[in-house]
Every structure is written in C-alpha cells, then in structure tokens.
Amino acid sequence: MESVMSKRVAVIGAGMGGLCAAIKAREAGHDVTVFEHADSVGGTWRANRYPGVACDVPAILYQFSFAPNPNWSHNYARGAQIHDYTKGLVEQFGLSEVLRLNEGVTSATWDEAAGEWNVETERGTSERFDAIVPALGQLSRPCFPDIPGVENFAGPKWHAAAWDDSVDLTGKRVGVIGSAASAVQFIPEIAKQAGHLVVFQRTPNWVVPRNDQHVTDETKALMATNVDVAMKLGAAQRAMIFDNADNFFWQAFKWTPEGRAAYTRTALDHLEAQVPDLELRAKLTPDYPIGCKRILITDDFYPALMRDNVTLETAGITGIEANGVRSADGFHELDVLIFATGFETTQWDWSMSVTGEGGRTLKDTWREGPEAYLGIMVAGFPNMFILYGPNTNLGHNSISFMIEQQVGYMLRTLELVEDSQAKAAAVSEDGQRRFNERIQQLLSNTVWADPHCRSWYKAANGRVYQNWAGDCASYAEMTATVDREAVLVR
C-alpha cells in the first residue's frame, strides 16, 4: 500500500504494537514519529524481568508474520529473547531515526479547525500530527491488593512487574501473593533459592501442559543453510498452530459444556498426573468453568508446589504486619513479600490525556466503561487509531495477529481519507453503538458472561470490555475493509 500524500503519524509507545505500526506506516509512505517514555523499546517485554518470564503463546505465532525469527531457543520464547526481537525490529527496519526514547507523550488534543492533533511530550515539546496511534497496551499498570497493613511490611517488597534484582532470595522466607500467569512462571524459579516459600492463593487456576521443546543448534544450523525451505516450513507450521488455536482452543471459551469438555479434561489430567497428593490437588482444583480466567500453560508450577520448602496457603489473608502475613489459618513470618496480583485493566487510565472534539476527554468518554469501534476508533476522536484497544484481547491465540489487522485497518482508513481529499476519518456514534451491541451479544455466549466468573476480563458492571468475542479469522474479516456506513470522512 502506498500513500499518494504522506500523513504525519505519531505512534505513542514502542512495544510490539507501536513498532508494528511504525514499520507498516513507513512502508506505506507516511512520516512517522515514535514516542516512548522508557529508555528502550519492548513494552511489557522490557518492563517484565522476573525469573522465568516467558510468553505463553508459541514463538512462531507471537512473532510478526513479516518478521520471522529463526533464532528462538524454545517453542515458547523467553522474555529476554522477545525484548531482543523488538530491538532487532528497530535495526532491521531502520526505526532508530524516527524513535524518540525517554520522551513520553503527556497529552494529545484535537484541533478541529486545522484537522490535526497537537501532541505534547514530557520534554515540553509540542508538535502537530495528522493522526495518532496510541499503542499503550492493556497490561502496563501493576495492580496492588487492598489488604489491611500492606504498607507496614518492613522487609523488601515489590510487584512482579517491577522485579527487584538487588535482593538475594537465597535462604530467605519469601511470600508470594497471587498464583496466576506471572506467578506460575517465577515461583518454580525462586523456590530453588528460598529457604521457605509461601504461596498465597485466593483462587485456583486451570492449568494445561506447555510441552515446551528446546530448539537445538543443529536445527538452527539446518534452517540457516536451507533458508527457502525453512521459510516455507515455518509458514506452514505457523498456519497449523494458528488454525488449531482459532478452531480448537477457541472452543474452550464458548458457553457450552461440549465446547469446553476437551480442555477441561486436559487440565484435570495434567493436575492428576503432576499432583498425587489428594489434599493439595483439591486446593488446586477450580470450581468455575475453564476459560473464565486466563488458562495457564506450564509444566513446572505444580511440581514446585510439592517441594518440601514450599507451602500453598489457601485461607484468606486477613492482614499484613511488619514481619509477615496473617491468614485465617495463622501467621506466616516472612523476610520478603512479592505481589503477583496482575494489572489495572478495567479503568483504562492512560498515562496521557486525550482530548477530542468539543473538548471532551477520552477519560470522560470512557468513564462508564471503555468502548471503541473494532477496538480501534472512538467516536469523537478523529484520526485516532488505538492498538490493542477495548475488546481486542484474546484468550486463545496471538495478540500479534490482532495488532497486524489493526495496523492494516489504520492504513486503509488513512488511504480512504486521502482518496476522498478529506482531512480526517471518524467513526459515527451510531456505528460504534451498533458494533458494541453486537460484540456484547456475542460475548453473552461465552464463558466470560457466566455471572459466577470473576476475572480481569470483566468490569464490575458485568460487561466484558477486554476480550474479542470470536476467533481471529472473524476479526481479520471485519477489519479487512472500511465500512463507509460506520466510518465517516470529512
């Protein structure tokens, strides 16, 4: 795709989404600037450095289709390798010249008369752009539990998303509050160091095997000497894994017992095979449908809990004191406390302010809950294209695929603006309303709509604002063209 006239595009955030947008927008001929608050690219893979950090989506599926990486060490990429992959994208596609690190955006304001966005940064600069692309992600603001006395703990304490490498856990009494996606990755690692480890679990999670495999040097060498064959095989493998996730794994989230039966059986078999202790197994068996919360993929978590130096505490926490944590069953003396309590996901409170038409802010617009058209455009905010926005998260496939579809949609919309000799494109209120009504109706047929399902996917009002309502193929089809009845150019 080539633009007749270059648009000035501000990409805000240099994680996977922001880099994809920058690469493809530049290829389309646009004048791109990438703003990043941190000192390096990578987003969540730059920020998360806890022991054992890895992606729970196969690497061949998580990478971008246009930038395959033949050097993954495992089927499931480690966090540091994905961070290196993002840095490699900068080098491969020459993004250094448009990348402004240590310069986050503080505000973006739509100028109706000029048909432009005024973007202000942490350095005090103010610049004009035709379009903005917020690529801030959904999982960037750590969430801390509201537990009485949490501020009183005297020892080192931190959130898993801000790991403190300066503290040596060897021989220490360590407490971990939380047992979900991050926890199941670092608990097996720190259990090898800690004198004693207490895992405070509020709710058990459904866990399925990862069956990870190491990619040998011989395999890498063979791929390097047969590049064309390797590329074809890689594409075929990627397609097979994608289709399996989109057709089989997606069934786990449909609100029918038949759809969930296979994955429920897989998870129960995994639990029974790895945890022979019946009492411990009972504590680890969920009482809610599989898929309600994120399904965890690990082979190491259950064995770690069976170590002699590890205790699983399932009684509720009643308070935190200077030297430990008190539960309904007693007191646990601790030297270190680690929070594996996820991220703030329902408020969508970005680190920058966005003001659209009529002086209305995005924060006010989303006060009752975040809604967008295709998860990308918001009524009243022309030429703003969000990546990984509301209702585009996945429980079954790769977010990288969704990002590629979103970036493609953005470029098609900007091309429409140019072809129409207009200044901007905006989704209509009616178009956005009809889309979200349809999405919520589809979501009512998924496990996330179960009134007994409590997870970060769902807001307090019961609406699911995070997840896509179908498979990835349906999203690709919906974003393949710009619906002129929903999107207006002017």
N, C-alpha and C positions, 0 to 999 in steps of 0.2 A: 504494500500500500504506500503510495507517495502523495504527499500533500501538494496542492497547487501553490499554496502560500503557507509558510511556516507559522505556527502558533507558538507563543511564549507559554511554556508549561512549567509550573512549579510542582515538583514532586516532593512531598513532605514525609520524610522517613526513608532510611536506606536499608531496610530489611529486605527479605525476599520479594515482597510486593513492590516496594519502591524501585528496586533495581530492575525488575521486570518491566515496569512502566517506563523507566528511563531508557532502557535498551530499545524497546519497541517504538517508543515515541521518536527517538533519534533516527531509527531506521526509516520511519515514515517522514522524516524531514523536518521535524519540529525542533524548536530552540528550547532545550531542556536545562533546568537547574534543579539539582537535588539538594535539599536541606536536611541535615542530620544533626541532632542535638549531641550525640556521643562523639567519641574520638575515633570510631571505627564503624564500618558497615556491619551488617549481620543481624540487626534487630534482636530478636529473642535468643538467637544463637551466639550473639556477642554477650548478652547480659547473663544468660544462664550458664554457670560454670561449675555446678555442683558435681560431685563424684558420680560417675556412671551416666551422665547426661547423654541422651541419645534420642533419635527420632523413632516414633512408634509406627511410622509408615515406611515401607520398603524404600531404600535409597533410590532405586531405579524409577520409582513412581514420584518421589518427592522432588527430584531434580526437575529442572525445566526441560521441556521437550526439545527446545532449540539449543540447549547447552548440556549435552550428556557428559557425565564424568566417569571415565574408565578406572578411576583410582580409589573407589570406595574400599575400605578394608573389610567391611562386613555387609551382609544384606541389609541390615538396619544401621544407618550411618550414625557415628558418634558425633556429639555436639561440636567438638573442636573441628572435625572434618567439614561439617556443614558451614561453620564460620569461615574456614579456609575456602570453601566453594564460593561463598559470597564475595570474598576478596578476589578470588580468581575471576569472577564475572566482571569486576571492575577493570581488571587488567585486560581480559580477553576482549571486552567491548569498548575499551578506551573511555571509561566513565570518569577518570580522575579529573579531567579538565572541566567537568560540569558538577563535580561533587564538592559540597561545602560542609566539611565536618566541623564539629564544635559550634554549629550555628543553627540552633533550632528555631522554629517559627513560633512566635508568640501570638500573632493574630493575622487573620485574613478577612478583608472587608470588601464586599461587592460594591463597585461604583456603577450605578445604573446608567448614568449619563454617558460614561465612557465605555461601558460594556467590558470592564476589566476588574481584576482582583488586585487590591492593594495588600501586599504581604509584608509584614514587619517581623524582624528577627531579634534574637537575643543580643545581637551586636548593635542594635539600634538602627539597622538599615531598613529602608522602605523601598520596595520595588513593585513594578506593575507586571501582571501576567494576564494572558487571555484565559487560562484555565488552571485550576489547582487540582492536585491528586493527593488527598490525604491517605497515606499508607502507614497508619499508626498501629494497626493490629488490634486484636481483641484481648491479648494476654500480655499486657505490659505493666500493669499496676498491681503490685503484690497486695494481697488481702490478709489482714491480721485478725485473729479471732477476738471476739468481745468476751474475754474471760476476766473475772474479778482478780485483781492483783498482778496482771501481766507485767505491769511496769515495775513491780517490786523485785523481780528475779535479779539476783546480784551477780550471777555468772555471765559469761558470754552468751548472747542470744542473737539469732538472725533468721531471716526468711530464706528459704531455699533458693529463691531467685536472686538473692544478693549474698552469695556464699562467702563466708569469711575464711580465706585460706591461711590466715595468720594463726589460727587456733589449731594446735595439735590435739587430736581426739584420742591419741593413744592412752589407754588405761583409764580414760575418763568415764564418768557416769553421764550418759547422754540421753536426753529425752527428745522424741520427735512427735510433734502434734500434727496428725494427718497421715493418711495411708493411701493416697491416690496416685495420680500419674507421675509426679516428681518423686514422691516418697518411695515408690516401688523400685525406682532406679538407684537412688543413693543409699537406701537402707542396707542392701546387701554389701555395699562397699564399706560403709562406716562400721558395720557390725564386725568386720575383720579387725578394726582398730580399737573400738571402745572396750573399756573394762566391762561395762554393762550398758545395755541399750534398752530403753523402754519406748515402745511404740504405742501412742495413744490413738486408738481407732474409734471414731464415732459411728461410722457405718462401713460394713464390709463392701468390697467391690467385686464385680465379676472379672475374672482373670482368665485369659486364654494363652496357650503356648506361643512363644515367639519363634522357636526353632531357628534361631539365628545361625548363620554359617559364615565362617571366615573366608574371604576371597584370597586365595593363595597367590604368591608371587609368580608361580608358574602360569596360573590363569591370566594374570595381568600381562605377562610377557607374551603369551599366545595372542591375546587381544591386540597388543601393540604391533605385532608382526602381521596381523590379518585384520587391518582396520575396517575394510569394507564389510567383511563377514561379521566382525564384531558389532558393527553398527546395525546391521540387519538383524542379528540375533538379539541385540539389546532392544531394538524397537519391537520385535515380536514378543519378547519377554515382558516388556512394559505393557504392551496391549493386553497380554494374557492376564497379568496381575490386575490391571485396571478393570477389565471385564469381570473378573472374579469378585472384586470389591464392589463394583456397581450392581452386579446381579445377585451374587450370593450373600455377601456381607450385609448389603442393604436390607436383606430380609429380616435381619435381627432387630431392626428398628420399626418394622411395620406392626401395627396394633392387632396382630392375630397370633394366637398360640402356634399355628403351623409355621408362620414366618420365623418365629424365634426358637423353635424346638431344637434345630441342629446346633446353633451356637450355645444354647443353654446346656445341652448335653456335652459339648466340647469343654465348656468351662467346668462343669461338675466332674467330668472325667479327669481333667487336669488337677483339680483340687484333691480328689480322692487318690490320685497317683502320687502326688507330692506330699500330702499331709496324712500320714497314717493315724496320728493322734486324733481320736474322735472328738474330744473336748475342744481342741484347737480348731479342728475342722468346722465344728458347729459355730464357733465365733467368726469364722471366715466365710460363712455361707450367707449370701444376701437374701433378704426376704422381699425383694422387689424385682420386677421383670428385667431381664437382661437388656442393655441398651439405654435404660433410663439415665444412668450416669455413663461417663465415658468408659468403654470396655478397655481394660488394661491388658497389655501384651508383655508378658515377662515369664522367664523360666527360673529366675533367681530369688524372687521375693519370698515365696513360701518356704524354700529351704533356709533362708536367712532367719525366718521367724522360729525355726526349730533349733537354732543354735542354743547352747547352754547359757550364753551370756545375753540372750535376748528375751524380753518379756512383752507379750501383747496385752495391753490394758484396754478393756472394752467398757469398763464402768465410766460413767460420765465424769468429766473434770469439774470440780466444784470451785477451784481457785488455784492461783499460783502464788507461791511465797518466795522469800529470798533464796532459799536453798532447795527448792523443788516444787513439785506439782502434787496437789491433793485431789484425789478422785473419790468417788462414792465408796470405794473399797479400801482406801487407805492413803498413805503418803509415800511418795517416791522422791528420795533425795537425789539431786542432780547437780552436776558441775556445769553442763552446757544444755541449752534449750534451742531446738531448731523448729521453725514453723514451716510446715509443708501444707499450707492452707489455701493454696490457689491464688487466683487473681480477682480483682474487681471487674466484673463483666456486665452487670445489669445497668449501671449508671451511664456508661459511655461518656465519661467526663474527660474529654481530651485535654492535653497539656496546652493547647492553644485555643483561643476564642475564634469563632467563625460567625460573621455577620452577613446575612443575605439581603434579599430585597426587603424594603420598608424598614430596615434597621432591626429586623428580627434575628436573634441569635440562634444558632443550632442547639445550644443548651436549652433554651426556652422551647424550641420546637420539639425537642425530644424529652421534655420534662415528664410526660406521661408514658414514655417508652419510645425507643428508637425505631423508626420505620424509614425505609428507603425503597425506591423502585429498583428491582433487581439487586438490591443491596448496594447499588452504585450511585444513584442520583436521588436527590431530595428536593421536593417541591419548594420553590422559593430561593433556591441556591443554584443559579445558572452556572454552567460550565464547571461544576464541581463533580469529580468522579472519585468516589470512595473505593478503596480496595479492602477486601476482607471486611465488608460492612455488615449491617444487620441482616440476619437470615442467610448468611453465606458460609457459616461454619459447617464442618462435616463431622460425622461420627464414623464414617465408613470408608473414606477414600482420601485423596491428597488435596490439600488446600492449594498447592501449587497449580493444579489444573484449573481450579476456580479462578485463581489470580490471572492466569493466561487468558481465560474467557473474558474477564472484566477489563483487562487492558485492551483486548481486541475490540470490545464494545465501545470503550472510550475513543479509540482511534476512528471507528466507523462513525461515531457521533460527531467528532470534530470534522471529519470529511464531509458529513452532511451539512454542517454549518458553513463550510467553505463553498460547497457546491450551491448552496442556497443564497450565497452572498450575504449571509447574516453575521451577527456578532456572537450570538450565544444560542445554546440549547438548554431547555429546562423541561423537566417532567411536570405535567399538569397535576393539580391536586386530585382530580378525578382519576387520572391514570395511576397515580401512586396508591390511591384508596382501593381501586379495583384490584390491583396487583396484590396488595397486602391482605385483602379479604380472601382472595383465592389461596394465598400461602397459608393463612391461618386455618382455612378449611381443610387443606391437605394435611397440615400438621396435626389436626384433630384426629387423624387416622394413624398417628404414630405413637410409639410408647411414651414419648415425652409429654403427651397430653394426659397421661394417667394422673388423676388427682393425687395419688399416693406417691408419685415420682417427685423427689426433691433433688434438684441438681442446678449447677450454674448455667445450664441451658435455659432455664425458665425464670421469669421475673416473679415478684411477689404477687402480682395480679393474675398469675396463672398463664400468661401469654409467653410463647416461645419466641424470643427476639434474636436468638443466636443462630439457630440451625436452618439449613436449607431443607425444604420439605420433600425432596425427591432424590433421585440418583443424579450423578454428574452429567450423564447424557442429556437429561431433560434441561439442565441449566445451560449446557452448551447450545442446545436448540433454541432456547428462549433468548439468549444473548447474541445469536448469530446475525440478527437483523435489528434495525432500529424501527420500532413501531411508531409511525407518524401520528397515530391517534393518541398515543400517550406522551410522546416527546415533541415539544413544540420548538421551532427555531424562529428567531426574530433578530 
